[in-house]
Amino acid sequence: MFSSASAGATALNGTLAAVWYCDQSSVHVSLSGTMRGKAAGTGQGSAILIEAVGATQEFVANISSSSGVDKKVVFNFAPTSDKYIRKVFNTNPALCNSTITPSAQRELLWLGETYERAINDASISDAAPAASAGRVHGIILGLSHGTGVWGDLKGKVGTDSESLIDSQTGWFISQDLTIVTGSNNYDPNNDDSVTKLFKLHGLKHGEWIQNNIKASIEDVRASTNDSDPYGTFNIVLRSIKDSDNAVKVVERFNNCSLNPNSPNYLAKKVGDINMVWLNDERRYRELGAYANQSKFVRVEMNATVNEGGTDPRLLPFGVHGPMKFQTFQITSGTTISNAMPGNAMATITGLINPERWCGLQAAGGSEALIRTSDAGSTANWVGNFQFPDLALRVSGTDGNLASAKAAYWGYNSGKSASDTAFCDSCLDVVRSLPDGISSFASASASPTEVSWVFSLDDLKGAGANNAMYQSGSRAAGASISALSGGYTSVLDLGYDSFTAPFFG
C-alpha cells in the first residue's frame, strides 16, 4: 500500500499490508477501481496500482476461480469498522480443507497476516481525498511458492532439526566504550563498535513465548566499585500486552552480572541448559552448565563473555530486532530484468489482466507493471516495496508517561505512539520466516535483513522528558553519549531500561 503521488521519479515507500493464502492455483485475488495515471480510467486486476475508494484505506477486492465463483468484498484497515479486513475475510485455514469442511461452508482462501501498525507508522492515509496527489493506492502481487523459493512453513515441521522451533530474542549488545565526542564510525550492527553479549531462548514453548511474553532489560547500572568493575542489570519477562504505564511482570531476575565468577552471573541466575533431541539415538542430550531457573527461557551467552574474556565494563545497552525480507524497488515501464531483483518475492504467474506483472512499455504503459500517465511517456513512478517491522519507542513520553525515566525504550507493542493498547499485528511480524530462511541470523544478507538494531547510545535530547530515540544519532555526534563522551551519562539521566521481542 502506498500514499502515491500523481507523477515523478522520486521513489515512494509502500508497505506490505496483508497476505492472502489461496487454496488452489486457480484462485485469484484482485483489486478494482481507478487505476493510477492521468488517463488510466477504471479497471480490475492484480499487479496494478488501484486507488482507494474511501477513507481508512478502503478497497474493493475481487475473488475468482476457474469454477466461476466470483465474490466482491469491500474492506479497510480500521479495526472498529464493520468493513475491517479481518472481519470480512475468512481467517480460518481449516475452512479451505475439503477433507473436513463441507462444500457449502468451504472457502477459497484465508486471510493471513495483516500489518495495521506498519501502515499507520508509514503515514499511509487519504490526506487529500479529492485529489490524485496524496491518495492511497494498493497493489496485489503474487508471492513465490514451492520447494526452494520460501513459499511456506511446512518444511519446518517434522524435520529432525526443526520439528519444534523455540522463539528467541535477538542478540543483546553492549554499549560503545569509545570515548569520542562528535561524529564517528559507530554502528550498533557492527562487531567493531559493540559486542554481542547474550540472547534468550524459549524453553520448548514453540510460538507461545513470542505471542505472550516480551523481555525487558531494566535498571542498567555501571560499576562504581574499583574492586569489581562489572555493572548490574535486571532481566524482566513481561506480558506482551502490558504497557510501560502498567508493567505486568511474569518473571524477574534482579542484580544480574556478566562476571562468570559471580554468583549473580546471568547464566547462573537464569539457566543455560538446552535439551537437544538426537533423532538417531532417540534421546535428548543436555547442553549447558547451569540448571534452568526460569520457567520460560534459557540464556545463550557469547562464548567470550562466558570465558571472562570481554571488557568488564560491558553492559546490555541494546538489542537486535527480528529478521525481515529486504526492500525491493520497481519502476514503471521497466522490463522484468530491471523490475525483479533477486530479493523480490513477487512471481510472474497467476496474475489477472488488464495489467501484467511486467513487460516492455507500450503506449499508455498497458503492458508495464505500473501504468504510466501518458502514451509513449518515460517511466514516471518508482516504488520501494517494504516489509513490516516492529515499532520502537521514539519519545520518552510516548503513551503519556509522566516521566521519560519510567520509559522502557526499544520495542513498542502498542497500537501507536500514543495508544498503549496492544497491537495484534505485532504477532504477525514476529512469525517464523519460510522454510530455508533463518529467522535468527545476526546480520543482513540477501534476501533478509535485520529490521533494526536498537541502542541506548542513540538516545538524544537534553533536560527533563526531552529524550528521543533516533537511529544514527551517536554516529552523527548528536546523541547523549556522543556529546558527553561516555555511556554513563545516559544511565545517569535515568534512561536505563529497554524492551525486546521474542520472534521466530
N, C-alpha and C positions, 0 to 999 in steps of 0.2 A: 504494500500500500504506500502511495506517495502523496505528498502535498505538491502537486505538479504545476509548474509554471507553464505558460502557454507556448513558449518557444525559448531558444537559446541553447548553447552547447555547454553551459555550466552544469556540472554533474549534480543531480538531485539525489538525496538519500531516502530510500524507502526501506521498510522493514517487513519481514515475514510476519503476517498477521494471524494466519490459521492454516491448518493442514487437514485435508480430507483424505480418507482412505477408501478406495473403491474395491468392491468385492470381485469384479470382473474387468478384464481389459476393455470390454465394450462399453463400460460405463464412463460417462464424461461429465465433468462439471465446467460450466462456462458462465461468463457474466454477460448481461445485456444492458444496453443503454447508449449514451452518447460517447462515441469514440473520440480520443484525443486528436486535435488538429482542427485548423480553421474550416476545412471543407469535409471533415470526417463524416458527419451525419451520425445516424444511429446504426447499431449492429449488435451481433451476438457472437461470442467466440472466446476462446482461451488464447493466451499469448498476445493479447491486445490490451492497451490501456483503456479502461472504461471509467467514465466519470460517475461519482457517487450520485444517487438520486435524492438524497436528503441529508439532514444533519446527523450527527453521531456516527459518521462513516457508514451510511446505509447504502446497500447494493441490492441488485436483483440477480439471483443465481438460477441457473437452469440445469436440471439433472436429466440426462437422457441415456438411453442404452439401445442396443441392437433390437431389443424386443419392442421398441417403440414407446416405452414408458417415458413420459415427459412430465416434469414437475417444475414449477416455478416457485422460488422461495425468496421473499424479501427478508433481509437480515441486517443487523447492525452490531456494534460492539459496545452498546450501553447495557450493563448488567440489569438495570432496573426496567428496561423496555420489554414489552411483550415480543418484540422482534429480535431480541438478543440472540446472537448466533448459537449459543448453547441451549437455548430454549426451542428453537425452530428446526434444528437438525438433530438427527439421531446421534447419540453419543455412546451407544452400546454396541460393540462389535459382535456380540452374540446374535443380534437380530439379523446379521448378514449370513449366518451359518445355516445353510439349507438342511443340515442333518438334524438340528434341534429346534428350528424355528419354522412353523407352518408358513406356507407360501403367502397366505393372506396378511401375515404380520411381518413378512420379510422386508428388509431394507436393502437398497442398492449400495449404500455407503454409510460410513460413520464419520463424524467429526472428531478429530483427534485433538492436537494441541491448539490452543489459542493464546495470544500474547497481548492482552489488553494493556498491561503496564508499559511494554515496549512501544506500543502505538502512542500512548499518552506522553511518554517521555520524549518521543521523537517529534512531538508537537504536530502530529498529522491530524488536521482538523479542517472543517469548512470555514476558513477565515473570511472568504468572500463568496457567499453562495450565488450571487448574481453575476459573477464574472468568471471567466475561464482561468485567469491567473489566481492562484491560491486555492483552487478546487482540489478536493481529494480524488485521486484516481486509484483504481485497483487493477490487478492483473493476476491471472491464474496461469501457473506454469506446472508442467508435469515434473515429477521427481523421479530420479533414476531408481531402478528396481532390479532385483535379480542377483544372482551369485556374483560376488566380487565388486559390486558397484553400490554398496551401502544402502540397499533398499529397505531392509527391515531388521528386526532384532532376533528373529528366530534362530539364527546361527549362534547366538549367545546362550541359548537354552539347551541344556543336556550335554554340552561338551565337557570333557574332563577338566579343562582349565577354567571354565566359566559357567559351571552348572548353577552356581549361586554367586551373584556379584554383590559385594558389600559396598554401600555408599562410603565415600571418603570426603574429607576436606581437601583443598589444595594445600600446597606447602606453606607453612607459616615461615616468614622470612624475618631476618634481623634488620636492625637499623643500619644506616650508613655511618661508619665510625670516622670517616674522613672529616677533618676539621677544616673546611674551606668555606669562606663567605663569597657570595656572588655565584655566577653561573658555573656549572661544572658538568662532568660527564655521567652524573648519577642516572642509573636506570634500574628500577626495582625488579626488572625481569632479567637482569644480567648478574651472573655469579661474581663478576668482578666488583660489583657495588654492594651486594648483600650476600648473606649466607642462608641457604635453606636449612631450617632447624629441625622441624618435625611436622608430621601431619597426623590426623585422626582417622581411624577406620571404624566402621560399624562392626558389631560382633554378631555376624550371621543373622542379621535382621533384614537383609535384602534392601528394598527401597523404602521400608518403613521409616528408617532413620531420616532420610532426606525429606520425607513427607511430613515429619512430625517434630524434628529437632534441628536447631542451629547451634553453633558453638561460638562462644564469646571469650576473648582474652580480656581480662579485667585487672585493673589496679597494677599496671606495669610500673615497677619501681627499680631505678638504678641503685646499685650498692653505694652506701655511704660508709662502709666499713673497710678500711685498708687491709685487714687480715682476711676478708672474704670478698673478693671483687665481683662475685656473681650476684646479680639482681634477682628479683622475685616477681611473680605474676600469678593470677588465678585463672583456672580453666572452668568455665561455666557452661553447662549444657542447658539450653533454654527451649521452651515451647516455641515452635516455629511461628505460632500465631500470636505471640505476645508482642509488646512494643517496648521501646525504651522508657516510655512513660509508666508502664506497669509490667516489670520484668517477672516472668514465671519460671523459676528455677526447677529444672528436672534433676540435675546432679551438679555438685560443686566440688572442686579440688583447689584449696587455697594454699598460698605461700609456696608455689612450685618453683623449682630451680633447675637450671641447666648444668649444674655441677654433678657429675656422675658419682662423686664421693659423698654427696649429701643425702641424708635420709629423706629429704624433700625433692630429690631428683624426679623430674617429671615422669620418667618411665616407671619408677618405683611407685609413685603415687597413683598413677592411672592404670598401669599394667601394659605389657607389650607382647603378650602371648598370642600367637597366631596359629590356629589349628588348620593344617593343610591336608586335604584329602589326597591320598595316594591310591589312584584307581587300580593299578596293577596289584598292589598289595592289599587292597580292600581294608585300609586302616587310615587313621589320622596320624600325622606327625606334628609334634608340638615344637614350634619355633619361638624363640624369645627367652628372656632371662627373668622377667618379673611377672608374678601372677596378676591377672587382671582384677583390678579393684572396682572398675566401673561396670555397671550392668549393661551399658550400651556401646562403649567404644574401647578400643585399644590405641596405643600411640605407636607410631613408627618414627624412630629417631634417625637423624642424619648420622651415619656411621662415625664421622669425625667428631661430632658432638658427643656421641656415646663413648668415645675413647678419650674424651677430655682434650682434644686437640684444637679446639677453637678458642678465640679470644674470650675470656671470662666475662667481658662487659656485654656480650651479645644478649639481646632480649627479643622476644617476639614483638615486631613492630608493624607487621603487615601480613598479607596472605594472597595467594594466587586464587583467582576465580575459576569457574568451570571452563572447559574447552567448548568451542563452538566452531561451526563451519565458517570459512573465510568469506569475506565480502567478494562479490563478483560484479563486473560492470558491463553494461550493454549500451550500445549506441544505435540510434535509429538508422535504418537503411544500410546496416552493415551486413557482411556475409557471415556465414557460420564460423569461419576460421577466426574472425575478429570478435564475434559475439559470444563465443562459448569457450572461455578459458578452462583449463584443466580442473579448477576447483568449483566450477559451476555445477549445480546438481540438476539443472533442467535438461530434459531429454528433448528429442525432436520428433517423437512419435505420439500418436494418440491425441492430437490436437484438432480443434474444430475450426473450419472456415468461419468468417471470411479472411482472417489473418492467419498466416502460417508462422511457425516458430521463427524461422529466419530464412533469408534468401537474398538475391540481388535486388537492389532498389529498382522499382518500376515507377511509372507515372503515378503520382499521388502516394507512393510508398505502399502499394497494395500487397506487395509480397515481402515486405520487411517485417521484422519483429515488432518494431514500434513505428506506427504510421507517421509519416512526415506531413507537414502542413500543406504544402503546395506541390502540384505536379512538377517533377523534374528538379525539385529543390535539393540542396545538400542535406545531410543528416543534421537535425536540429534538436535532438533530445539525447541526453546522456544520463543513465540511471545507475546508482550504486545500490545493489540488492544486498541488504544486510540481514544477518541472522540475529535474533534477540539475545540479550544478555540480562543478567540480574542488575537491579538498580543499586546504587551506592548512596549513602548519606552525603549530601553536599554541604549543608549548613548545620552548625551546632544546634540551631533552634528549630530544625525541621521537626514537624509533628508537635509544634508548640511547646517544646521543652522549656521549662523556666530558666534553666542554665545549661550552657554548652558543656559544662563539666560533667553533666549527667549523661551526655551522649555516648552511645556506642557507635563508633564510626564504621565504615565498611558497608557490608551487606545490609540493605534496607528491604524488608519483606512487606512493606505497606503498599497500599493501592496508589499512593502518590507521595510526594514530599510532605504534603500537609495532612493527608489521610492515613492514619496509622492502622486502620483495619487491614487484616491480612489479604493479600492479593493472590487468588488461587492460581493465576497464570505462572507464579513462581515455580510451581510444581512441574509445569510443562518444560520450563527452561532447564531444569536440573535432571531431566530424564537421561538415561543411557544413550550414547551415540550408537549408530547402527553397527552391525557386525563388520569387523575388520578395521574399525576406527577406535582408537583408545580414548576413553573418557577421562583418562588420568595422566596424559602427557604433561610434562612440566615446561614445555617450550613450544612455540609456534612453528609448525611445519605443515606444508600443504598436505591435505586440504583443510586442516583445522588451525586454530589459533587460540591462545589464552585470551579469554574475553576481557579480563582486566587484572591488574596487579595493584592491590591497594597497599599504601604505606602511610603511617603517621608522619613520615618525613615529608609528605606532600600536603600537610596542613599549612594554611597561610592565614594571616589576619593578625590584628593587634587589639588589645582591650577586651573587656568582658563581653562574652557572647558574640564575638566577631569572627570566630574561627570558621574557615571554609576549607573544603577539600577540592583541590584542583590538581589533576594528574599532570606531572611535568613541572610543578612549581619549584621543587627543590633543584632540579637541573637548570631551571631558569634563574636561580638565585633569589626566588621570591618567597620561599616557604619560611616558616618559623625557624626550623633547624638550620636552614641555609643562611638566614640573616643573622642569627645569633652565633653561628659557628659550632653548635653542638646539639646533639639529640636530647639532652636532658632538659633543655628549655621547653620542649613540647610537653614533657611529663610534668614539669614544674607548674605549668599553666593548668594542669588538671585534665589534659587530653590524653588519657591513659588506657582507653578501652576501645575495642572494635569487635566486629562480628563476622563470622564466615559461614557460608552454606555448606551442607553436605550435598553431594551430587553423584551421578553415575549409576 
